[in-house]
Amino acid sequence: MRHWLLGTHCIQTLEVFERREPVLFVANDADDGIWQLIGTTDAGSSGKIGHLYHSIEEDPTLIEVLDLAPGHSASRARVGGSWDRHLG
């Protein structure tokens, strides 16, 4: 799994990338399979590309949603809270 995490990119909001906000929404994009990590600030056009590995290092609870199929997403109200899974 470590090899997959090291080679998997994700788009993060600037606030998540700079670790000013926790990840509260995760999506596995159906079109290109890229992962999206969003905090409390709405995603805009200023996303940053990072490796999924670094996000997992920062917040190991993200492992709980790494089985999301393409086109699916998950959200939570707070770090440590339970994930609600969504289609689309």
HTML snippet that shows the backbone in 3Dmol.js (N, CA, C, O; Angstrom):
<script src="https://3Dmol.org/build/3Dmol-min.js"></script>
<div id="view" style="width:600px;height:400px;position:relative"></div>
<script>
const pdb = `
ATOM      1  N   MET A   1       0.820  -1.186   0.000  1.00  0.00           N
ATOM      2  CA  MET A   1       0.000   0.000   0.000  1.00  0.00           C
ATOM      3  C   MET A   1       0.866   1.252   0.000  1.00  0.00           C
ATOM      4  O   MET A   1       0.506   2.254  -0.618  1.00  0.00           O
ATOM      5  N   ARG A   2       1.973   1.205   0.669  1.00  0.00           N
ATOM      6  CA  ARG A   2       2.870   2.367   0.715  1.00  0.00           C
ATOM      7  C   ARG A   2       3.299   2.771  -0.689  1.00  0.00           C
ATOM      8  O   ARG A   2       3.339   3.960  -1.004  1.00  0.00           O
ATOM      9  N   HIS A   3       3.619   1.801  -1.532  1.00  0.00           N
ATOM     10  CA  HIS A   3       4.022   2.088  -2.903  1.00  0.00           C
ATOM     11  C   HIS A   3       2.889   2.811  -3.645  1.00  0.00           C
ATOM     12  O   HIS A   3       3.137   3.782  -4.358  1.00  0.00           O
ATOM     13  N   TRP A   4       1.649   2.339  -3.477  1.00  0.00           N
ATOM     14  CA  TRP A   4       0.507   2.977  -4.126  1.00  0.00           C
ATOM     15  C   TRP A   4       0.336   4.407  -3.620  1.00  0.00           C
ATOM     16  O   TRP A   4       0.108   5.322  -4.413  1.00  0.00           O
ATOM     17  N   LEU A   5       0.444   4.605  -2.310  1.00  0.00           N
ATOM     18  CA  LEU A   5       0.291   5.941  -1.735  1.00  0.00           C
ATOM     19  C   LEU A   5       1.366   6.895  -2.230  1.00  0.00           C
ATOM     20  O   LEU A   5       1.083   8.058  -2.518  1.00  0.00           O
ATOM     21  N   LEU A   6       2.591   6.410  -2.330  1.00  0.00           N
ATOM     22  CA  LEU A   6       3.689   7.270  -2.782  1.00  0.00           C
ATOM     23  C   LEU A   6       3.494   7.714  -4.225  1.00  0.00           C
ATOM     24  O   LEU A   6       3.924   8.806  -4.596  1.00  0.00           O
ATOM     25  N   GLY A   7       2.859   6.895  -5.035  1.00  0.00           N
ATOM     26  CA  GLY A   7       2.680   7.223  -6.445  1.00  0.00           C
ATOM     27  C   GLY A   7       1.339   7.830  -6.795  1.00  0.00           C
ATOM     28  O   GLY A   7       1.079   8.116  -7.964  1.00  0.00           O
ATOM     29  N   THR A   8       0.479   8.033  -5.804  1.00  0.00           N
ATOM     30  CA  THR A   8      -0.861   8.539  -6.070  1.00  0.00           C
ATOM     31  C   THR A   8      -0.942  10.024  -5.746  1.00  0.00           C
ATOM     32  O   THR A   8      -0.639  10.452  -4.632  1.00  0.00           O
ATOM     33  N   HIS A   9      -1.356  10.798  -6.741  1.00  0.00           N
ATOM     34  CA  HIS A   9      -1.502  12.235  -6.563  1.00  0.00           C
ATOM     35  C   HIS A   9      -2.907  12.591  -6.103  1.00  0.00           C
ATOM     36  O   HIS A   9      -3.854  11.830  -6.296  1.00  0.00           O
ATOM     37  N   CYS A  10      -3.019  13.745  -5.501  1.00  0.00           N
ATOM     38  CA  CYS A  10      -4.319  14.268  -5.103  1.00  0.00           C
ATOM     39  C   CYS A  10      -4.316  15.777  -5.296  1.00  0.00           C
ATOM     40  O   CYS A  10      -3.270  16.426  -5.285  1.00  0.00           O
ATOM     41  N   ILE A  11      -5.505  16.310  -5.471  1.00  0.00           N
ATOM     42  CA  ILE A  11      -5.683  17.756  -5.515  1.00  0.00           C
ATOM     43  C   ILE A  11      -6.242  18.161  -4.165  1.00  0.00           C
ATOM     44  O   ILE A  11      -7.197  17.568  -3.663  1.00  0.00           O
ATOM     45  N   GLN A  12      -5.630  19.180  -3.591  1.00  0.00           N
ATOM     46  CA  GLN A  12      -6.054  19.652  -2.279  1.00  0.00           C
ATOM     47  C   GLN A  12      -6.356  21.146  -2.357  1.00  0.00           C
ATOM     48  O   GLN A  12      -5.734  21.871  -3.133  1.00  0.00           O
ATOM     49  N   THR A  13      -7.303  21.594  -1.560  1.00  0.00           N
ATOM     50  CA  THR A  13      -7.484  23.032  -1.452  1.00  0.00           C
ATOM     51  C   THR A  13      -6.210  23.608  -0.844  1.00  0.00           C
ATOM     52  O   THR A  13      -5.469  22.899  -0.164  1.00  0.00           O
ATOM     53  N   LEU A  14      -5.960  24.867  -1.084  1.00  0.00           N
ATOM     54  CA  LEU A  14      -4.762  25.507  -0.557  1.00  0.00           C
ATOM     55  C   LEU A  14      -4.705  25.391   0.963  1.00  0.00           C
ATOM     56  O   LEU A  14      -3.635  25.185   1.535  1.00  0.00           O
ATOM     57  N   GLU A  15      -5.855  25.523   1.611  1.00  0.00           N
ATOM     58  CA  GLU A  15      -5.911  25.459   3.067  1.00  0.00           C
ATOM     59  C   GLU A  15      -5.539  24.073   3.596  1.00  0.00           C
ATOM     60  O   GLU A  15      -4.870  23.960   4.624  1.00  0.00           O
ATOM     61  N   VAL A  16      -5.963  23.034   2.907  1.00  0.00           N
ATOM     62  CA  VAL A  16      -5.603  21.665   3.295  1.00  0.00           C
ATOM     63  C   VAL A  16      -4.133  21.425   2.995  1.00  0.00           C
ATOM     64  O   VAL A  16      -3.419  20.850   3.816  1.00  0.00           O
ATOM     65  N   PHE A  17      -3.674  21.857   1.832  1.00  0.00           N
ATOM     66  CA  PHE A  17      -2.273  21.674   1.432  1.00  0.00           C
ATOM     67  C   PHE A  17      -1.329  22.315   2.454  1.00  0.00           C
ATOM     68  O   PHE A  17      -0.298  21.745   2.807  1.00  0.00           O
ATOM     69  N   GLU A  18      -1.699  23.500   2.915  1.00  0.00           N
ATOM     70  CA  GLU A  18      -0.861  24.220   3.882  1.00  0.00           C
ATOM     71  C   GLU A  18      -1.150  23.805   5.324  1.00  0.00           C
ATOM     72  O   GLU A  18      -0.599  24.383   6.261  1.00  0.00           O
ATOM     73  N   ARG A  19      -2.007  22.814   5.499  1.00  0.00           N
ATOM     74  CA  ARG A  19      -2.365  22.250   6.803  1.00  0.00           C
ATOM     75  C   ARG A  19      -3.005  23.277   7.739  1.00  0.00           C
ATOM     76  O   ARG A  19      -2.828  23.228   8.956  1.00  0.00           O
ATOM     77  N   ARG A  20      -3.753  24.207   7.142  1.00  0.00           N
ATOM     78  CA  ARG A  20      -4.506  25.181   7.937  1.00  0.00           C
ATOM     79  C   ARG A  20      -5.920  24.685   8.196  1.00  0.00           C
ATOM     80  O   ARG A  20      -6.616  25.208   9.067  1.00  0.00           O
ATOM     81  N   GLU A  21      -6.350  23.669   7.436  1.00  0.00           N
ATOM     82  CA  GLU A  21      -7.671  23.066   7.623  1.00  0.00           C
ATOM     83  C   GLU A  21      -7.544  21.556   7.529  1.00  0.00           C
ATOM     84  O   GLU A  21      -6.707  21.046   6.783  1.00  0.00           O
ATOM     85  N   PRO A  22      -8.379  20.827   8.290  1.00  0.00           N
ATOM     86  CA  PRO A  22      -8.374  19.367   8.187  1.00  0.00           C
ATOM     87  C   PRO A  22      -9.161  18.922   6.961  1.00  0.00           C
ATOM     88  O   PRO A  22      -9.969  19.679   6.423  1.00  0.00           O
ATOM     89  N   VAL A  23      -8.924  17.708   6.530  1.00  0.00           N
ATOM     90  CA  VAL A  23      -9.681  17.125   5.416  1.00  0.00           C
ATOM     91  C   VAL A  23     -11.040  16.667   5.946  1.00  0.00           C
ATOM     92  O   VAL A  23     -11.127  15.834   6.848  1.00  0.00           O
ATOM     93  N   LEU A  24     -12.092  17.233   5.365  1.00  0.00           N
ATOM     94  CA  LEU A  24     -13.453  16.871   5.765  1.00  0.00           C
ATOM     95  C   LEU A  24     -14.241  16.265   4.609  1.00  0.00           C
ATOM     96  O   LEU A  24     -15.332  15.733   4.813  1.00  0.00           O
ATOM     97  N   PHE A  25     -13.698  16.341   3.405  1.00  0.00           N
ATOM     98  CA  PHE A  25     -14.346  15.788   2.213  1.00  0.00           C
ATOM     99  C   PHE A  25     -13.285  15.153   1.338  1.00  0.00           C
ATOM    100  O   PHE A  25     -12.262  15.769   1.037  1.00  0.00           O
ATOM    101  N   VAL A  26     -13.531  13.922   0.932  1.00  0.00           N
ATOM    102  CA  VAL A  26     -12.617  13.174   0.060  1.00  0.00           C
ATOM    103  C   VAL A  26     -13.429  12.650  -1.111  1.00  0.00           C
ATOM    104  O   VAL A  26     -14.531  12.132  -0.929  1.00  0.00           O
ATOM    105  N   ALA A  27     -12.883  12.786  -2.315  1.00  0.00           N
ATOM    106  CA  ALA A  27     -13.553  12.261  -3.506  1.00  0.00           C
ATOM    107  C   ALA A  27     -12.542  11.557  -4.384  1.00  0.00           C
ATOM    108  O   ALA A  27     -11.389  11.977  -4.482  1.00  0.00           O
ATOM    109  N   ASN A  28     -12.978  10.488  -5.020  1.00  0.00           N
ATOM    110  CA  ASN A  28     -12.184   9.771  -6.013  1.00  0.00           C
ATOM    111  C   ASN A  28     -12.866  10.054  -7.350  1.00  0.00           C
ATOM    112  O   ASN A  28     -13.918   9.490  -7.646  1.00  0.00           O
ATOM    113  N   ASP A  29     -12.271  10.919  -8.144  1.00  0.00           N
ATOM    114  CA  ASP A  29     -12.895  11.400  -9.367  1.00  0.00           C
ATOM    115  C   ASP A  29     -13.095  10.276 -10.378  1.00  0.00           C
ATOM    116  O   ASP A  29     -12.182   9.493 -10.639  1.00  0.00           O
ATOM    117  N   ALA A  30     -14.290  10.203 -10.940  1.00  0.00           N
ATOM    118  CA  ALA A  30     -14.627   9.142 -11.896  1.00  0.00           C
ATOM    119  C   ALA A  30     -13.922   9.325 -13.232  1.00  0.00           C
ATOM    120  O   ALA A  30     -13.608   8.339 -13.900  1.00  0.00           O
ATOM    121  N   ASP A  31     -13.668  10.561 -13.633  1.00  0.00           N
ATOM    122  CA  ASP A  31     -13.074  10.817 -14.947  1.00  0.00           C
ATOM    123  C   ASP A  31     -11.604  10.446 -15.029  1.00  0.00           C
ATOM    124  O   ASP A  31     -11.176   9.780 -15.971  1.00  0.00           O
ATOM    125  N   ASP A  32     -10.835  10.879 -14.041  1.00  0.00           N
ATOM    126  CA  ASP A  32      -9.395  10.659 -14.116  1.00  0.00           C
ATOM    127  C   ASP A  32      -8.807   9.913 -12.921  1.00  0.00           C
ATOM    128  O   ASP A  32      -7.602   9.667 -12.876  1.00  0.00           O
ATOM    129  N   GLY A  33      -9.659   9.550 -11.945  1.00  0.00           N
ATOM    130  CA  GLY A  33      -9.191   8.786 -10.794  1.00  0.00           C
ATOM    131  C   GLY A  33      -8.357   9.575  -9.810  1.00  0.00           C
ATOM    132  O   GLY A  33      -7.800   8.999  -8.875  1.00  0.00           O
ATOM    133  N   ILE A  34      -8.258  10.875  -9.997  1.00  0.00           N
ATOM    134  CA  ILE A  34      -7.470  11.666  -9.048  1.00  0.00           C
ATOM    135  C   ILE A  34      -8.301  11.913  -7.789  1.00  0.00           C
ATOM    136  O   ILE A  34      -9.516  12.102  -7.858  1.00  0.00           O
ATOM    137  N   TRP A  35      -7.641  11.908  -6.668  1.00  0.00           N
ATOM    138  CA  TRP A  35      -8.294  12.107  -5.386  1.00  0.00           C
ATOM    139  C   TRP A  35      -8.374  13.592  -5.083  1.00  0.00           C
ATOM    140  O   TRP A  35      -7.461  14.345  -5.420  1.00  0.00           O
ATOM    141  N   GLN A  36      -9.459  14.019  -4.450  1.00  0.00           N
ATOM    142  CA  GLN A  36      -9.653  15.407  -4.048  1.00  0.00           C
ATOM    143  C   GLN A  36      -9.798  15.452  -2.535  1.00  0.00           C
ATOM    144  O   GLN A  36     -10.548  14.673  -1.948  1.00  0.00           O
ATOM    145  N   LEU A  37      -9.074  16.371  -1.912  1.00  0.00           N
ATOM    146  CA  LEU A  37      -9.121  16.533  -0.458  1.00  0.00           C
ATOM    147  C   LEU A  37      -9.510  17.976  -0.160  1.00  0.00           C
ATOM    148  O   LEU A  37      -8.813  18.910  -0.557  1.00  0.00           O
ATOM    149  N   ILE A  38     -10.626  18.150   0.540  1.00  0.00           N
ATOM    150  CA  ILE A  38     -11.176  19.478   0.786  1.00  0.00           C
ATOM    151  C   ILE A  38     -11.464  19.635   2.271  1.00  0.00           C
ATOM    152  O   ILE A  38     -11.882  18.689   2.939  1.00  0.00           O
ATOM    153  N   GLY A  39     -11.238  20.837   2.777  1.00  0.00           N
ATOM    154  CA  GLY A  39     -11.508  21.150   4.177  1.00  0.00           C
ATOM    155  C   GLY A  39     -12.805  21.914   4.316  1.00  0.00           C
ATOM    156  O   GLY A  39     -13.795  21.591   3.659  1.00  0.00           O
ATOM    157  N   THR A  40     -12.807  22.924   5.166  1.00  0.00           N
ATOM    158  CA  THR A  40     -14.014  23.714   5.386  1.00  0.00           C
ATOM    159  C   THR A  40     -14.235  24.776   4.312  1.00  0.00           C
ATOM    160  O   THR A  40     -15.367  25.201   4.082  1.00  0.00           O
ATOM    161  N   THR A  41     -13.169  25.202   3.661  1.00  0.00           N
ATOM    162  CA  THR A  41     -13.267  26.190   2.596  1.00  0.00           C
ATOM    163  C   THR A  41     -13.657  25.508   1.295  1.00  0.00           C
ATOM    164  O   THR A  41     -13.095  24.473   0.939  1.00  0.00           O
ATOM    165  N   ASP A  42     -14.617  26.083   0.589  1.00  0.00           N
ATOM    166  CA  ASP A  42     -15.046  25.512  -0.688  1.00  0.00           C
ATOM    167  C   ASP A  42     -13.875  25.409  -1.654  1.00  0.00           C
ATOM    168  O   ASP A  42     -12.988  26.263  -1.680  1.00  0.00           O
ATOM    169  N   ALA A  43     -13.894  24.351  -2.440  1.00  0.00           N
ATOM    170  CA  ALA A  43     -12.853  24.171  -3.455  1.00  0.00           C
ATOM    171  C   ALA A  43     -13.039  25.217  -4.539  1.00  0.00           C
ATOM    172  O   ALA A  43     -14.154  25.452  -5.004  1.00  0.00           O
ATOM    173  N   GLY A  44     -11.972  25.826  -4.926  1.00  0.00           N
ATOM    174  CA  GLY A  44     -11.991  26.807  -6.007  1.00  0.00           C
ATOM    175  C   GLY A  44     -11.051  26.355  -7.110  1.00  0.00           C
ATOM    176  O   GLY A  44     -10.813  25.160  -7.282  1.00  0.00           O
ATOM    177  N   SER A  45     -10.535  27.282  -7.834  1.00  0.00           N
ATOM    178  CA  SER A  45      -9.643  26.945  -8.941  1.00  0.00           C
ATOM    179  C   SER A  45      -8.178  26.965  -8.528  1.00  0.00           C
ATOM    180  O   SER A  45      -7.302  26.791  -9.374  1.00  0.00           O
ATOM    181  N   SER A  46      -7.895  27.173  -7.252  1.00  0.00           N
ATOM    182  CA  SER A  46      -6.504  27.287  -6.810  1.00  0.00           C
ATOM    183  C   SER A  46      -6.034  26.055  -6.053  1.00  0.00           C
ATOM    184  O   SER A  46      -5.329  26.179  -5.051  1.00  0.00           O
ATOM    185  N   GLY A  47      -6.411  24.868  -6.516  1.00  0.00           N
ATOM    186  CA  GLY A  47      -5.981  23.646  -5.864  1.00  0.00           C
ATOM    187  C   GLY A  47      -4.499  23.395  -6.035  1.00  0.00           C
ATOM    188  O   GLY A  47      -3.878  23.895  -6.973  1.00  0.00           O
ATOM    189  N   LYS A  48      -3.942  22.629  -5.135  1.00  0.00           N
ATOM    190  CA  LYS A  48      -2.530  22.254  -5.178  1.00  0.00           C
ATOM    191  C   LYS A  48      -2.429  20.743  -5.353  1.00  0.00           C
ATOM    192  O   LYS A  48      -3.207  19.988  -4.770  1.00  0.00           O
ATOM    193  N   ILE A  49      -1.478  20.316  -6.149  1.00  0.00           N
ATOM    194  CA  ILE A  49      -1.221  18.894  -6.358  1.00  0.00           C
ATOM    195  C   ILE A  49      -0.241  18.421  -5.287  1.00  0.00           C
ATOM    196  O   ILE A  49       0.781  19.059  -5.034  1.00  0.00           O
ATOM    197  N   GLY A  50      -0.569  17.304  -4.673  1.00  0.00           N
ATOM    198  CA  GLY A  50       0.314  16.702  -3.687  1.00  0.00           C
ATOM    199  C   GLY A  50       0.239  15.187  -3.792  1.00  0.00           C
ATOM    200  O   GLY A  50      -0.503  14.645  -4.611  1.00  0.00           O
ATOM    201  N   HIS A  51       1.006  14.522  -2.965  1.00  0.00           N
ATOM    202  CA  HIS A  51       0.944  13.063  -2.901  1.00  0.00           C
ATOM    203  C   HIS A  51      -0.005  12.663  -1.774  1.00  0.00           C
ATOM    204  O   HIS A  51       0.016  13.252  -0.693  1.00  0.00           O
ATOM    205  N   LEU A  52      -0.818  11.679  -2.033  1.00  0.00           N
ATOM    206  CA  LEU A  52      -1.756  11.187  -1.043  1.00  0.00           C
ATOM    207  C   LEU A  52      -1.020  10.726   0.220  1.00  0.00           C
ATOM    208  O   LEU A  52      -1.544  10.831   1.329  1.00  0.00           O
ATOM    209  N   TYR A  53       0.181  10.224   0.036  1.00  0.00           N
ATOM    210  CA  TYR A  53       0.988   9.719   1.148  1.00  0.00           C
ATOM    211  C   TYR A  53       1.163  10.769   2.249  1.00  0.00           C
ATOM    212  O   TYR A  53       1.024  10.459   3.432  1.00  0.00           O
ATOM    213  N   HIS A  54       1.465  12.000   1.863  1.00  0.00           N
ATOM    214  CA  HIS A  54       1.706  13.051   2.858  1.00  0.00           C
ATOM    215  C   HIS A  54       0.435  13.380   3.645  1.00  0.00           C
ATOM    216  O   HIS A  54       0.497  13.678   4.838  1.00  0.00           O
ATOM    217  N   SER A  55      -0.689  13.327   2.985  1.00  0.00           N
ATOM    218  CA  SER A  55      -1.954  13.586   3.671  1.00  0.00           C
ATOM    219  C   SER A  55      -2.259  12.494   4.686  1.00  0.00           C
ATOM    220  O   SER A  55      -2.759  12.779   5.775  1.00  0.00           O
ATOM    221  N   ILE A  56      -1.961  11.246   4.338  1.00  0.00           N
ATOM    222  CA  ILE A  56      -2.169  10.124   5.254  1.00  0.00           C
ATOM    223  C   ILE A  56      -1.228  10.234   6.443  1.00  0.00           C
ATOM    224  O   ILE A  56      -1.611   9.927   7.572  1.00  0.00           O
ATOM    225  N   GLU A  57       0.000  10.670   6.195  1.00  0.00           N
ATOM    226  CA  GLU A  57       0.945  10.884   7.301  1.00  0.00           C
ATOM    227  C   GLU A  57       0.404  11.919   8.280  1.00  0.00           C
ATOM    228  O   GLU A  57       0.513  11.755   9.496  1.00  0.00           O
ATOM    229  N   GLU A  58      -0.175  12.979   7.743  1.00  0.00           N
ATOM    230  CA  GLU A  58      -0.720  14.057   8.571  1.00  0.00           C
ATOM    231  C   GLU A  58      -1.990  13.616   9.304  1.00  0.00           C
ATOM    232  O   GLU A  58      -2.198  13.980  10.462  1.00  0.00           O
ATOM    233  N   ASP A  59      -2.832  12.837   8.633  1.00  0.00           N
ATOM    234  CA  ASP A  59      -4.111  12.409   9.209  1.00  0.00           C
ATOM    235  C   ASP A  59      -4.373  10.943   8.857  1.00  0.00           C
ATOM    236  O   ASP A  59      -4.999  10.663   7.835  1.00  0.00           O
ATOM    237  N   PRO A  60      -3.908  10.007   9.682  1.00  0.00           N
ATOM    238  CA  PRO A  60      -4.066   8.582   9.390  1.00  0.00           C
ATOM    239  C   PRO A  60      -5.518   8.114   9.275  1.00  0.00           C
ATOM    240  O   PRO A  60      -5.768   7.042   8.723  1.00  0.00           O
ATOM    241  N   THR A  61      -6.481   8.890   9.783  1.00  0.00           N
ATOM    242  CA  THR A  61      -7.882   8.476   9.680  1.00  0.00           C
ATOM    243  C   THR A  61      -8.386   8.508   8.233  1.00  0.00           C
ATOM    244  O   THR A  61      -9.453   7.966   7.944  1.00  0.00           O
ATOM    245  N   LEU A  62      -7.642   9.127   7.330  1.00  0.00           N
ATOM    246  CA  LEU A  62      -8.022   9.130   5.910  1.00  0.00           C
ATOM    247  C   LEU A  62      -7.968   7.728   5.310  1.00  0.00           C
ATOM    248  O   LEU A  62      -8.611   7.464   4.294  1.00  0.00           O
ATOM    249  N   ILE A  63      -7.216   6.838   5.924  1.00  0.00           N
ATOM    250  CA  ILE A  63      -7.122   5.459   5.433  1.00  0.00           C
ATOM    251  C   ILE A  63      -8.504   4.809   5.364  1.00  0.00           C
ATOM    252  O   ILE A  63      -8.741   3.929   4.536  1.00  0.00           O
ATOM    253  N   GLU A  64      -9.406   5.243   6.231  1.00  0.00           N
ATOM    254  CA  GLU A  64     -10.749   4.665   6.286  1.00  0.00           C
ATOM    255  C   GLU A  64     -11.534   4.831   4.986  1.00  0.00           C
ATOM    256  O   GLU A  64     -12.477   4.080   4.742  1.00  0.00           O
ATOM    257  N   VAL A  65     -11.166   5.793   4.153  1.00  0.00           N
ATOM    258  CA  VAL A  65     -11.924   6.033   2.915  1.00  0.00           C
ATOM    259  C   VAL A  65     -11.111   5.791   1.644  1.00  0.00           C
ATOM    260  O   VAL A  65     -11.536   6.178   0.556  1.00  0.00           O
ATOM    261  N   LEU A  66      -9.966   5.165   1.771  1.00  0.00           N
ATOM    262  CA  LEU A  66      -9.148   4.903   0.582  1.00  0.00           C
ATOM    263  C   LEU A  66      -9.711   3.791  -0.296  1.00  0.00           C
ATOM    264  O   LEU A  66      -9.165   3.499  -1.359  1.00  0.00           O
ATOM    265  N   ASP A  67     -10.796   3.175   0.145  1.00  0.00           N
ATOM    266  CA  ASP A  67     -11.445   2.159  -0.680  1.00  0.00           C
ATOM    267  C   ASP A  67     -12.583   2.744  -1.516  1.00  0.00           C
ATOM    268  O   ASP A  67     -13.349   1.994  -2.121  1.00  0.00           O
ATOM    269  N   LEU A  68     -12.704   4.069  -1.557  1.00  0.00           N
ATOM    270  CA  LEU A  68     -13.752   4.702  -2.359  1.00  0.00           C
ATOM    271  C   LEU A  68     -13.566   4.354  -3.837  1.00  0.00           C
ATOM    272  O   LEU A  68     -12.471   4.489  -4.382  1.00  0.00           O
ATOM    273  N   ALA A  69     -14.616   3.916  -4.459  1.00  0.00           N
ATOM    274  CA  ALA A  69     -14.578   3.623  -5.894  1.00  0.00           C
ATOM    275  C   ALA A  69     -14.579   4.939  -6.670  1.00  0.00           C
ATOM    276  O   ALA A  69     -15.032   5.958  -6.149  1.00  0.00           O
ATOM    277  N   PRO A  70     -14.079   4.933  -7.905  1.00  0.00           N
ATOM    278  CA  PRO A  70     -14.155   6.143  -8.720  1.00  0.00           C
ATOM    279  C   PRO A  70     -15.598   6.644  -8.809  1.00  0.00           C
ATOM    280  O   PRO A  70     -16.529   5.865  -9.017  1.00  0.00           O
ATOM    281  N   GLY A  71     -15.764   7.956  -8.648  1.00  0.00           N
ATOM    282  CA  GLY A  71     -17.082   8.555  -8.674  1.00  0.00           C
ATOM    283  C   GLY A  71     -17.751   8.642  -7.315  1.00  0.00           C
ATOM    284  O   GLY A  71     -18.866   9.151  -7.203  1.00  0.00           O
ATOM    285  N   HIS A  72     -17.081   8.150  -6.278  1.00  0.00           N
ATOM    286  CA  HIS A  72     -17.643   8.175  -4.928  1.00  0.00           C
ATOM    287  C   HIS A  72     -16.894   9.193  -4.075  1.00  0.00           C
ATOM    288  O   HIS A  72     -15.768   9.582  -4.387  1.00  0.00           O
ATOM    289  N   SER A  73     -17.540   9.613  -2.999  1.00  0.00           N
ATOM    290  CA  SER A  73     -16.936  10.569  -2.087  1.00  0.00           C
ATOM    291  C   SER A  73     -17.360  10.236  -0.657  1.00  0.00           C
ATOM    292  O   SER A  73     -18.225   9.392  -0.423  1.00  0.00           O
ATOM    293  N   ALA A  74     -16.727  10.919   0.281  1.00  0.00           N
ATOM    294  CA  ALA A  74     -17.067  10.755   1.692  1.00  0.00           C
ATOM    295  C   ALA A  74     -16.846  12.084   2.397  1.00  0.00           C
ATOM    296  O   ALA A  74     -15.973  12.868   2.024  1.00  0.00           O
ATOM    297  N   SER A  75     -17.646  12.318   3.412  1.00  0.00           N
ATOM    298  CA  SER A  75     -17.508  13.556   4.180  1.00  0.00           C
ATOM    299  C   SER A  75     -17.676  13.245   5.666  1.00  0.00           C
ATOM    300  O   SER A  75     -18.229  12.216   6.054  1.00  0.00           O
ATOM    301  N   ARG A  76     -17.182  14.167   6.471  1.00  0.00           N
ATOM    302  CA  ARG A  76     -17.316  14.062   7.924  1.00  0.00           C
ATOM    303  C   ARG A  76     -17.384  15.471   8.505  1.00  0.00           C
ATOM    304  O   ARG A  76     -16.960  16.434   7.867  1.00  0.00           O
ATOM    305  N   ALA A  77     -17.905  15.582   9.686  1.00  0.00           N
ATOM    306  CA  ALA A  77     -18.070  16.893  10.314  1.00  0.00           C
ATOM    307  C   ALA A  77     -16.786  17.375  10.989  1.00  0.00           C
ATOM    308  O   ALA A  77     -16.565  18.577  11.131  1.00  0.00           O
ATOM    309  N   ARG A  78     -15.940  16.424  11.404  1.00  0.00           N
ATOM    310  CA  ARG A  78     -14.716  16.782  12.133  1.00  0.00           C
ATOM    311  C   ARG A  78     -13.720  15.636  12.026  1.00  0.00           C
ATOM    312  O   ARG A  78     -14.097  14.506  11.719  1.00  0.00           O
ATOM    313  N   VAL A  79     -12.461  15.927  12.276  1.00  0.00           N
ATOM    314  CA  VAL A  79     -11.437  14.897  12.300  1.00  0.00           C
ATOM    315  C   VAL A  79     -11.782  13.918  13.416  1.00  0.00           C
ATOM    316  O   VAL A  79     -12.095  14.324  14.535  1.00  0.00           O
ATOM    317  N   GLY A  80     -11.724  12.651  13.109  1.00  0.00           N
ATOM    318  CA  GLY A  80     -12.077  11.621  14.085  1.00  0.00           C
ATOM    319  C   GLY A  80     -13.539  11.248  14.040  1.00  0.00           C
ATOM    320  O   GLY A  80     -13.945  10.241  14.621  1.00  0.00           O
ATOM    321  N   GLY A  81     -14.347  12.061  13.345  1.00  0.00           N
ATOM    322  CA  GLY A  81     -15.758  11.753  13.203  1.00  0.00           C
ATOM    323  C   GLY A  81     -15.968  10.640  12.183  1.00  0.00           C
ATOM    324  O   GLY A  81     -15.056  10.295  11.432  1.00  0.00           O
ATOM    325  N   SER A  82     -17.156  10.091  12.162  1.00  0.00           N
ATOM    326  CA  SER A  82     -17.421   9.017  11.211  1.00  0.00           C
ATOM    327  C   SER A  82     -17.631   9.595   9.810  1.00  0.00           C
ATOM    328  O   SER A  82     -18.147  10.701   9.648  1.00  0.00           O
ATOM    329  N   TRP A  83     -17.223   8.829   8.815  1.00  0.00           N
ATOM    330  CA  TRP A  83     -17.348   9.216   7.416  1.00  0.00           C
ATOM    331  C   TRP A  83     -18.709   8.817   6.892  1.00  0.00           C
ATOM    332  O   TRP A  83     -19.171   7.702   7.133  1.00  0.00           O
ATOM    333  N   ASP A  84     -19.352   9.720   6.178  1.00  0.00           N
ATOM    334  CA  ASP A  84     -20.584   9.429   5.437  1.00  0.00           C
ATOM    335  C   ASP A  84     -20.187   9.284   3.976  1.00  0.00           C
ATOM    336  O   ASP A  84     -19.575  10.185   3.402  1.00  0.00           O
ATOM    337  N   ARG A  85     -20.532   8.162   3.380  1.00  0.00           N
ATOM    338  CA  ARG A  85     -20.141   7.887   1.993  1.00  0.00           C
ATOM    339  C   ARG A  85     -21.271   8.295   1.037  1.00  0.00           C
ATOM    340  O   ARG A  85     -22.455   8.187   1.356  1.00  0.00           O
ATOM    341  N   HIS A  86     -20.856   8.769  -0.149  1.00  0.00           N
ATOM    342  CA  HIS A  86     -21.808   9.274  -1.153  1.00  0.00           C
ATOM    343  C   HIS A  86     -21.413   8.753  -2.529  1.00  0.00           C
ATOM    344  O   HIS A  86     -20.234   8.569  -2.833  1.00  0.00           O
ATOM    345  N   LEU A  87     -22.425   8.523  -3.345  1.00  0.00           N
ATOM    346  CA  LEU A  87     -22.197   8.195  -4.753  1.00  0.00           C
ATOM    347  C   LEU A  87     -22.281   9.488  -5.535  1.00  0.00           C
ATOM    348  O   LEU A  87     -23.263  10.224  -5.440  1.00  0.00           O
ATOM    349  N   GLY A  88     -21.247   9.757  -6.305  1.00  0.00           N
ATOM    350  CA  GLY A  88     -21.263  10.983  -7.123  1.00  0.00           C
ATOM    351  C   GLY A  88     -20.707  12.172  -6.417  1.00  0.00           C
ATOM    352  O   GLY A  88     -20.662  13.262  -6.986  1.00  0.00           O
TER     353      GLY A  88
END
`;
const viewer = $3Dmol.createViewer("view");
viewer.addModel(pdb, "pdb");
viewer.setStyle({}, {cartoon: {color: "spectrum"}});
viewer.zoomTo();
viewer.render();
</script>
